[in-house]
Amino acid sequence: MITALDKDRIRLRDQARELAQGPIRARAAEVDRTEQYPWDHVDAMKDAGFLGMTIPKAYGGQSKDWLDAVLVIEEMAKTCSIAGRIAVETNMGAVSAIMAYGSEEQRKLAADMVLSGDKPAICITEPDAGSDASGMTTRADKRGNRYVLNGKKHWITGGGVSRLHLIFAKIFDEQGNFEGVGGFLAIRDETQGLEIVKREPTMGLRGIPEAEVAFNDMELPPSALIMPPRGLKKGFADLMTAYNSQRVGAGTVALGIMEGAYELALDWTEEREQFGRPINEFQGVQWRLADMSIRIAAAQALIYKAAESGKDGFPDKIMAAQAKIYTSENAIQVVNEALQLFGARGYSRNLPLERMARDVRMFTIGGGTAEVLRNVVASGLLGKKLPQTRDGYMPKMEAAE
Ligand SMILES: Cc1cc2nc3c(=O)[nH]c(=O)nc-3n(C[C@H](O)[C@H](O)[C@H](O)COP(=O)(O)OP(=O)(O)OC[C@H]3O[C@@H](n4cnc5c(N)ncnc54)[C@H](O)[C@@H]3O)c2cc1C
C-alpha cells in the first residue's frame, strides 16, 4: 500500500512473508490451543535473521531501522500474533533501551542473548501501578556494593520463558533518599530472588505467557543498573522514550492481525455464494470491504510514519502514540467485520477469525492504554504537562505515560 519501500525492503518483506505464510501459519492455531511458547518459531526467525535486526552490527546485529523491523512484524502477525510479538520484543522495547543506554558490557550481554533466541522481558507494571507507572513500589536499596531489590510486577510478557529481564525500580541511596527510577538487568535462573510467581490465564495471545514476577531481596551489582543519559532523576522519562519503539511494534502486530483478517474476508466473499451469486456482489458487503481497506491503509501509513520518525533514535512520542491508538482500535473493528462476513463459520474455532478477535483485543490495553496514550498526544499538542492526579501534584519523576 505504501510505495516508498525500496528494493531491499521489498525483499525483506517478501522473505518475512514466505516464512509467515509457511511454517508460522501452519502452527499458529496449535500454538494458541496448547498455550506453549513456540520455540520452533523462534528458531525459524533466528535462522532468517529476524531476531535482533535492530541491534548494531558492532554487537552482531544488522543495524536495521524500525521500519525494517515493522515490515517483518507485520508479515508475521498476519498469520500468527505470537510470532509478531516475538519479532517486536527481540527488536524493540527492552533490547532497544539496553542498546541505547546500556554500558558496553550490558549491550554485549543483551545482544548475545537476543541473537541466540532470548526474548527479553520488560518489567514495569505492578498490581497497584498500571497507567500510573510512576506509582511503582518496587525498590532498589543501595547497600554497600550491591542493590537489593524488593517488589512485585505483573502482566510481564514472557515471564517464565524470557531469561533477560529489564526491571524498573525506584532507587534509594544508603540513607534512604529517593534518587530516581532506574532499569536493572537480571537473568532468570541465575539471579537469586527473581521468582516467576504465576501465569495469567489470558483471553488471547495464549502462546506467550503473561506472568507475575517477584523480587525478594534480589541482590544485583551496580553494573546491572542501566544509567540513563540524563542521570537517575530523569531515568524514568529516558527509559520510557525507548518504549516508543515498543508502542510502534505493538501497533504493528495489530496492523498485521487486521490485514490477515481482511485478506481472509476478501477471499471468502468471492468464494461464498448466496442468492445465486458471490456475496461480494452485494453492495452491503462491498462497502464493508471498502471501509476495512481504508482503516488498514490509514493504520499502515501511521505506523510506517511513526517508525520512520525514529530514524536517528527512537520514534517520536506523539506519532508512536497516535499510531498505536488508531491501529489498535481499528484493528478490533476490522477483525470483527471480517468475522461477520464469514457468518456462522466466523464464530467457529476451526477458522482463525475467533483467535484473531481474541488476540487483537489486547492492543488498546498493553503498552499504554488508548486513553492514556490520548493524554500523551494531547500533552504534546498543547505543549503542557497534564498531571492526572486529583491535586495536580507531579511525583518526583516524569509523569507516567
Ligand atoms: C497482554 C498484556 C501484556 C502486557 N505486557 C506487559 C509487559 O511486558 N510489561 C509490563 O510492564 N506491563 C505489561 N502489560 C501491562 C500494561 O502495560 C498495563 O495493563 C497498562 O499499562 C494499563 O494498566 P492497568 O492494566 O493497571 O490498567 P489501569 O491503569 O488500572 O486502567 C484501567 C482503566 O482506566 C483507564 N485510565 C487510567 N488512568 C487514566 C487516565 N489518566 N485517563 C483516562 N483513563 C485512564 C485506563 O485507560 C483503563 O481503561 C501488559 C498488559 C497486557 C494486557
The ligand as a Gaussian input file, in Angstrom:
#p B3LYP/6-31G(d) Opt

LIG

0 1
 C       -1.225000      -8.910000      27.242000
 C       -0.564000      -7.850000      28.047000
 C        0.811000      -7.791000      28.064000
 C        1.472000      -6.861000      28.880000
 N        2.835000      -6.882000      28.941000
 C        3.472000      -6.079000      29.821000
 C        4.890000      -6.192000      29.996000
 O        5.563000      -6.996000      29.339000
 N        5.479000      -5.405000      30.912000
 C        4.784000      -4.508000      31.665000
 O        5.398000      -3.834000      32.465000
 N        3.436000      -4.392000      31.527000
 C        2.762000      -5.156000      30.637000
 N        1.390000      -5.074000      30.499000
 C        0.646000      -4.171000      31.367000
 C        0.089000      -2.959000      30.651000
 O        1.099000      -2.087000      30.247000
 C       -0.946000      -2.322000      31.586000
 O       -2.027000      -3.219000      31.626000
 C       -1.402000      -0.957000      31.151000
 O       -0.378000      -0.016000      31.315000
 C       -2.637000      -0.488000      31.945000
 O       -2.502000      -0.666000      33.302000
 P       -3.640000      -1.427000      34.119000
 O       -3.909000      -2.720000      33.487000
 O       -3.226000      -1.443000      35.552000
 O       -4.938000      -0.539000      33.943000
 P       -5.365000       0.749000      34.836000
 O       -4.241000       1.704000      34.905000
 O       -5.939000       0.268000      36.122000
 O       -6.517000       1.368000      33.938000
 C       -7.881000       0.920000      33.994000
 C       -8.693000       1.785000      33.041000
 O       -8.637000       3.166000      33.477000
 C       -8.186000       3.995000      32.420000
 N       -7.361000       5.087000      32.935000
 C       -6.386000       5.032000      33.876000
 N       -5.831000       6.229000      34.038000
 C       -6.444000       7.080000      33.173000
 C       -6.304000       8.460000      32.874000
 N       -5.424000       9.222000      33.481000
 N       -7.112000       8.988000      31.913000
 C       -8.033000       8.221000      31.273000
 N       -8.198000       6.890000      31.518000
 C       -7.412000       6.344000      32.463000
 C       -7.355000       3.056000      31.532000
 O       -7.230000       3.570000      30.214000
 C       -8.140000       1.758000      31.599000
 O       -9.208000       1.783000      30.700000
 C        0.710000      -5.947000      29.653000
 C       -0.678000      -5.987000      29.604000
 C       -1.326000      -6.909000      28.797000
 C       -2.829000      -6.945000      28.763000

